[in-house]
Amino acid sequence: MAPVTTPGEEMYALVERMYPLCRSITGDGVRATLDIVGEYVPLQVHEVPTGTQVLDWTVPQEWNIRDAYIADGSGRRVVDFAASSLHVLGYSVPVSATMPLAELRPHLHTLPDHPSWVPYRTSYYRPEWGFCLSQDTLDSMPDGEYEVRIDSTLADGHLTYAEHVVPGQVADEVIVSCHVCHPSLANDNLAGVAVAVFLARALAEETPYYTYRFIFAPGTIGAITWLARNAERVQRVAHGLVLACAGDPGRLTYKRSRRGDAEIDRVLRHVLAASERPHRITEFTPYGYDERQYCSPGFDLGVGSLSRTPYAGYPEYHTSADNLDFVAPEAMEDTLAVCREAFAVLDRNRTYVNLSPYGEPQLGRRGLYDSLGGRSDAKQAQMAMLWVLSLSDGEHTLLDVAERAGLPFAAVAAAADALHDAELIKA
């Protein structure tokens, strides 16, 4: 194996390790996934018992599976869970029977438009069993008797989720959430998990202003459980981001929070525009990933969603074609870079007050003009200082300044640092 040298390659290697595991909204597959994540960042793992009331929902029974197959009359497994965790309908109840193909067919799920692909299907809250297979496989199955076996359990247990916290200078939190409930789907959801892990590691090497809380939870029911169990902490959530579909070759897509004008919305819009990356900004809809739970009207948190090609926006979505060949180290590294750029802006965005607001202060005698001498960006730096002084009225943030002046946020932040050191502005 070639040595891993870049963050993108490291993230890909993490996706590769997690990919074979059979995940669902509960069960040992989630725990095994979190065990792997825990090798990269320390986790606090939570186990919530079956039957626990979480907002309007109830934690379901825990599902685990050991084996499943359809075998023909010769005993050959024509569909085999051991080959791919996608082959079984998620949350299938146990079955052990022999039946003709005509009786089996209603329990078989295929994608006729993509005959070589296997679909991903679930039945979380309705007792059912089934298999997912390629249309090509189904077409090759002659009439006859088939042995059908699903060795699974559906019993009282727990829902499992985990958190990782990067302490900040203040108690106000930024949450980063990703779902860990899909089986062998590389882009949805493993690329988002990998980007979250490496984002957490990068933040831990800094001294962030905000406290960053990373949530690794099953989709929908996991986020609802976290919200139900963290009613007091929710009040400290200042910003948030849901990560999903983070490794495909498509352009970046940011979905605004329900508010539409939350600070995280403005930060991602600014960062993506300033970077000149191909991207798209979309409005909030109450469909998609767990941003819809965090943004539900009772909470109304400023949480947006960052992906590359959005959910259901690519043919490979929720199929076996969302595999290790579909995600790329470079794409995950680019997603990670945007997250780091966005959080750098979020962490540094402050409101200042001009301490010399009557007329323009003399910058030359304070050495501020001299500090620009010979710099290739001297004009930009000078304008950034003037704009910061002009808008430091206790009402405008540095992001306000950057947007109004049409300047890079980094230039505005550097100007604010210089002016603060010269005691011309205060936070």
N, C-alpha and C positions, 0 to 999 in steps of 0.2 A: 504493500500500500504506500502511495506517495505521501510524504510528510505534509501535514496540514499547516499552511503558512498564513492564511488570511482569515479575518473574522467571518467572511462569507463561507469559506470552506469549513470552518469550525461549526457554523450554524447548520450547514448541510450535513455534516457528520452527525450532529445531534438529531436532526430530522430522520436520518437513516437509521439511527438506533431505535427511535420511537415508532417508526413506521409499521413494523410487523404486529404490534400489540393490538389486541381487540379491546377497544375502548367503548364505553357506553356512558349513560348518565350516572350509573353507579357501577361498583364492582371492582374486581382485582385488576382489570386493565387500567383503570384510572390510577389505582395505587401504584402499579408498576411504572406508569408514566411519570408520576410525581417522584418516585424513587430515583429515576434517571435525572429529572430536573434538579432534585436535591443534591446531586453530585456536583452541580454547577453553582447553585446558590442555596444557602440555607433556607429551609422552608418550615413554617408552622402548619402542620397538617391537622385538619378538623374533620371529625367523623360525626355526622348528624343522623340520629336513629330514624329508621322507618316509622312513619306515622306522625312525625313532628310537623306541627302546623307552621307554615312559613308564608306569611301574608295570606293570599287567597288559595294557596296551594298546600299540598301535603307531600312530605318526602315519601317517595314510592318504595316498594320492595326492591331489594338489591338483586341484580341479575348477574349471573356468572355462567360461563360456558366452557366445556372441556373439549367437546368434539361434535362434529355434525357432518353428515354426508348423505348423498343419494347414490345407491349402488344398483347396478343393473343385474340381470339374472345370473351373470357369471361372477358376480361379486366385485366387479370393477367399479371404483368410485368415479362416477361421471361428474359429480359436484362434491368438492371436498373443502371443508372449513380450514383444514391444515394448509391448504394452498393459498388462501386469502380469507381474512376475517370479514370481508365484504360478502362472502357467499351465504351468510345467514342473516335473515331478517332480524334486526336488532330487537332484543327483548323477547325473542321467540320462547314460548313455553316448551317444555320437554315433549318429545314425540318419539315413539318407536313402533313402526308399523310397516306392513307390506301392502302396497296398493297399486292399481293400474295407473298408467300415465294420465288417463282421462280424469281420474280422481285427484291426482297430484297437481295437475296444471293450475288450478285456481290458487295454489300456494307458491307459484313460481313467478318471479319478477325479472323482466328483461328490458332491453332498450332496442326495439326494432330498428330505429333510425341509426343506431350505432351497434351493429350486430356483434362486434367483437368485444364490446365493453360490458362490464358488470355494474349494475346500478347499486347505490347505497340506499337502503330502505329500513325503516324502523316502525315499531308498534309499541311505543312506550307505555301508553295508558289504556290499551285494549288488549286483552289476552288473545294472542294469535301466534301462529308459527308460519315460517316460510323460508324460501331459499331465493337468493339472487344469483343469476347466472347470465352468461352471454346468450344472445339469440342464436348464435351459431351452435352453441352446445345444445340448446333446446331443439333446434332443427335436426340435430344428429341423433336424437333419442327416439328409437322406434317404440311403437306401442308394445306394451308388455307390463310385467310386474316389476316394481322397484322397491328396494328396501330403503326406508326413510328413517333416519336417526338424528335426533337433536338431543345431545346430552347436556342439558342446561338446568339451572336451578333459579327459581324466582321465589325468594323467601325474605323474611324480615332481616334487615341488616343495617346498612348505613349509606348515606351519600357522603362522598369524600371531596373536599376541596382544600386548597393550600394557599398560603400567603407568604410573601417575602417583603420585608420592609427595609428601605434604605433611609436611615435617619437624616433629617434635615435640620436647618437652623430654626425653623418654626414648626409648630404642630399642625398647621394647615397641610392638607394632603393632596397629592395628585395620585389618582388611581389609574393603573394600567391593567386592563382585564383581557384575558384570552380564554377560549373554551378548550376543554381537554376531553371531550366526549365522543369525538368521531373516531372510527377505526382507521383502516389504512387509507387515509387521504392526506397527501403530503402538503398541499397548499392550504386546504381547509381541513384541519386546523393547525398542523404541525409547524408550518413556517411561522405563523404568528407566535406560537409558543417559543420557538427558537429565538426570534427577534426580541421577545420580551425578556428572555433569560439574559441575552447579551446586552440589552439595554440596562438591565438591573446591574450587571457586572460593571458596565462603564460608569454608571452613576455612583457606584460604591467607591470608585477611585477618586471621586471629586468630593466637594463639600457642598451639596446642593442646598438651596435656600428652602425649598419645600421638602416635606417628607413624602417619599414615593412608596406607595403600597401596590405591589403586584399581586393580582388575584388570578389563580389558575383554577378554574371551576367548570363543571359541566354547563353547557349552554342552557339558557332559560332558567331551569329549576335551580342551577347552581348560583347564578347571579341573584335570583329571587331569595334563595336561602341566605346568601351573604348580606343582602339588604335587610332581611328580617332580623338577622342576628347582630346587626351593627347600627341600630337606629341612632344611638348617641354619636358614633363615629361619623355617620353620614353628614352630620352638621359641620364637620371639619373638612369635607371634601370640597376643595376649591376648584379643581379641574380634573378632567379624566379623559382617557383615550382607550378605545377598544381596538385591539389588533387582530386582524384576520386576513386570510388570503394574501399573505405578505411575501410570497416567493415566486409568483408567476412572472412571465416576461412582459405583462401589460404595463401601461402607464399607471402612476399613482393616482388614487382616488381618495378624496377626503369627504366624508359625509358629516355635515354640520350636526350640532346638538339640536334638541328640540327647540331651545331658545333661539337658535339661529345667529345670535350675536354674542355668544359666550366668549370669554377671552381665548379659550383654546381654539375656537373657530377662527378668530382674527389672526392668531399666531400661525396656524397652519396655512391660512390663505397667504399671509405675508411671506412665510418661509418658502412655500412652493413657488410663489411668483418670483421671489428674489433669486431662487436657485436656477430659474429658467428650465427646470425639468418639465417634460411633458406631464401634464396632470389634468385632473378634473375635480371640480368642487360640486357636490350634489347637496340638495336640500334634505332635511330630515324626513324620514317616513317611519311609521311605527311598525316596520317590518325589517328583518335582517338579523343582526346579532344582538348582543346584550346591551348595546346602547339604548335600546328601546325599554329595557328594565330600569337602567339608571336614569333615563330621561322621563320615565312615567310621571304624570302630573303631580302625584303626591310627593315625589322626590325632586323632580325637575333639576337634576344636576347638570352642570356644564360638561357633558361627556360627548365627544364626537367619536368617529370611527375612521381608522386609516387602513386602507387595503391597497392592493394593486388593482387587478380586475375585480369588481365587487361580486358578492354572492350571486349565484345564478347567472352571472354575466359571461361565462365561458362554457363551451360545450362539455368540457371535462368535469365540470362541477358535479359533485356527488356521484362520481363514477370511478371505476378502476383506472381510468386514464389520468386521474389526478394522482399520479404516482411520482416516484423519485426522478423520473425523466422530465416531469413537467415543471419542477422548481429548479431554480438556478442560484448558486452562491452569490453571483453578482446582484441579482434582484433582491435577495434578502439583505445583502450589505447596503444596498441603496435605501431600502426601507429603514434599516437601522440608522443610517446617516441622517435621514429626514427626521426621525424621532429625536435624535440627539440635538439636531439644530433647533427643532421646535422647543424642546425642553430647556435649551440654553436661553432662548428668548423668554420663555415663560418664567424661568428662574430669575432672570435679570430685569424683568419689566417692573419698574418702580415709578412712583409719582414724586416729583421734587418741588421744592419752593425756592425761588430766586431770592437770595439774600441781599442783592443789590438791584432792586427792581425799578429804580427811578433813573431812567436813561441807561444806555449801554455801559457796563463796567469796562474799565480800561484793562484789556487783556494783556497788552504789551508789558506793562510794568510788573505783571504777575508771572511773566515768562511763558505765557501760554502761546503767544504767537511764535516766540523763539523755538518752542518745542516742535513747531511744524516745519521749520526750515529744512529744505532739502528733501522733504517727503514727497513722493510721487502723488500722494493723495492729499496734499496740503489744502487744496481748495475745498475738497469734500469735508475734511476734518474741521476746517474753519467754519464752513456753513453748518456743520453739525453742532458746533459750540453755540453759534448764534441762535440756531433753532431751539436748542435745549434751554438757553437763557430765556428766549421769548415765550416758551410754552411751560416753563416751570412755575406754575401758578397754583400748585396743589390740586389741580383738576385733570391735567393731562399726563398720561403715562409716557414712557419712552417709546412704546409702540405707537401711540398717537403721534408722537414727534416724527418717527420714521415714516409713517404712512403719509402724514401731511407734507413733509419735506421731500418725500420721494427718495429717501436715503436708506442705505443698508442699516439694519438694526445694530449691527456690530459697531458701525461708525458712530451712531448716536450714543450707544452705551459707553464707548471709549471716551467720547466728549463729556458725558456726564461724570465719568470717573475723574477726569482731569479737572473739571469745574468743582467737583466735590472736594478734591484734594486742595484746591485753591481757596476753599471756603466761600465759594460764590453761590453754591446751592446746598440745600440739605434735604434729606429724605423725610 
